[in-house]
């Protein structure tokens, strides 16, 4: 749909912002944020490995999120794409191509998946088998409904923003690793930040 820029990551990020679990350790740290974390913004780096091409691609950019379900993911290195999620709708704006893809989040089976866990931690165990490996490391394997995702690994932090790194491996052996840094919590982020206004001449592709 949008090349190898891995637009799936903002969706996974959101799911981890809207889940809940009863496991201990790292899950308890995530649960403690429920109803507390309202907004977050920061920088990210992304390394995507494409197995068929035996090649890694590197990206970087800025992310913003606001409870309960708004997110903006803007690439500033390796791509000019901007990803918006708001009110159950996914928009991938590709200014270099003069186009934007528009689709319901549910279309990709990811409407209830990972960075959503941080804003509303409910139902995580319903969607994933969870294994805790060492301190601050969780392995999530979907129980069903997201066949393209083989596993999700979360590296948690004990201070500040609870999530440091996300590693997603798909069923084809491709992987994407996102590392978060310089995260600021509970800043005043206006709703308008998450609103996409198509530039003149932009082709909207609804799916």
Secondary structure in CASP SS format (residue, H / E / C, confidence):
PFRMAT SS
TARGET T0000
AUTHOR 0000-0000-0000
METHOD secondary structure of the structure
MODEL  1
X C 1.00
X C 1.00
X C 1.00
X C 1.00
X C 1.00
X C 1.00
X C 1.00
X H 1.00
X H 1.00
X H 1.00
X H 1.00
X H 1.00
X H 1.00
X H 1.00
X H 1.00
X C 1.00
X C 1.00
X C 1.00
X C 1.00
X C 1.00
X C 1.00
X C 1.00
X C 1.00
X C 1.00
X C 1.00
X H 1.00
X H 1.00
X H 1.00
X H 1.00
X H 1.00
X H 1.00
X C 1.00
X C 1.00
X C 1.00
X C 1.00
X C 1.00
X C 1.00
X C 1.00
X E 1.00
X E 1.00
X E 1.00
X E 1.00
X E 1.00
X E 1.00
X E 1.00
X E 1.00
X E 1.00
X E 1.00
X E 1.00
X E 1.00
X C 1.00
X C 1.00
X C 1.00
X C 1.00
X E 1.00
X E 1.00
X E 1.00
X E 1.00
X E 1.00
X E 1.00
X E 1.00
X E 1.00
X E 1.00
X E 1.00
X E 1.00
X E 1.00
X C 1.00
X C 1.00
X C 1.00
X E 1.00
X E 1.00
X E 1.00
X E 1.00
X E 1.00
X E 1.00
X E 1.00
X E 1.00
X C 1.00
X C 1.00
X C 1.00
X C 1.00
X E 1.00
X E 1.00
X E 1.00
X E 1.00
X E 1.00
X C 1.00
X C 1.00
X E 1.00
X E 1.00
X E 1.00
X E 1.00
X E 1.00
X E 1.00
X C 1.00
X C 1.00
X C 1.00
X C 1.00
X E 1.00
X E 1.00
X E 1.00
X E 1.00
X E 1.00
X E 1.00
X H 1.00
X H 1.00
X H 1.00
X H 1.00
X C 1.00
X C 1.00
X C 1.00
X C 1.00
X C 1.00
X E 1.00
X C 1.00
X H 1.00
X H 1.00
X H 1.00
X C 1.00
X C 1.00
X C 1.00
X C 1.00
X C 1.00
X H 1.00
X H 1.00
X H 1.00
X H 1.00
X E 1.00
X E 1.00
X E 1.00
X E 1.00
X E 1.00
X C 1.00
X C 1.00
X C 1.00
X C 1.00
X E 1.00
X E 1.00
X E 1.00
X E 1.00
X E 1.00
X E 1.00
X C 1.00
X C 1.00
X C 1.00
X C 1.00
X C 1.00
X C 1.00
X E 1.00
X E 1.00
X E 1.00
X E 1.00
X E 1.00
X E 1.00
X E 1.00
X E 1.00
X C 1.00
X C 1.00
X C 1.00
X C 1.00
X C 1.00
X C 1.00
X E 1.00
X E 1.00
X E 1.00
X E 1.00
X E 1.00
X E 1.00
X E 1.00
X E 1.00
X C 1.00
X C 1.00
X C 1.00
X C 1.00
X E 1.00
X E 1.00
X E 1.00
X E 1.00
X E 1.00
X E 1.00
X E 1.00
X E 1.00
X E 1.00
X E 1.00
X E 1.00
X C 1.00
X C 1.00
X C 1.00
X C 1.00
X C 1.00
X H 1.00
X H 1.00
X H 1.00
X H 1.00
X C 1.00
X C 1.00
X C 1.00
X C 1.00
X C 1.00
X C 1.00
X C 1.00
X C 1.00
X E 1.00
X E 1.00
X E 1.00
X E 1.00
X C 1.00
END
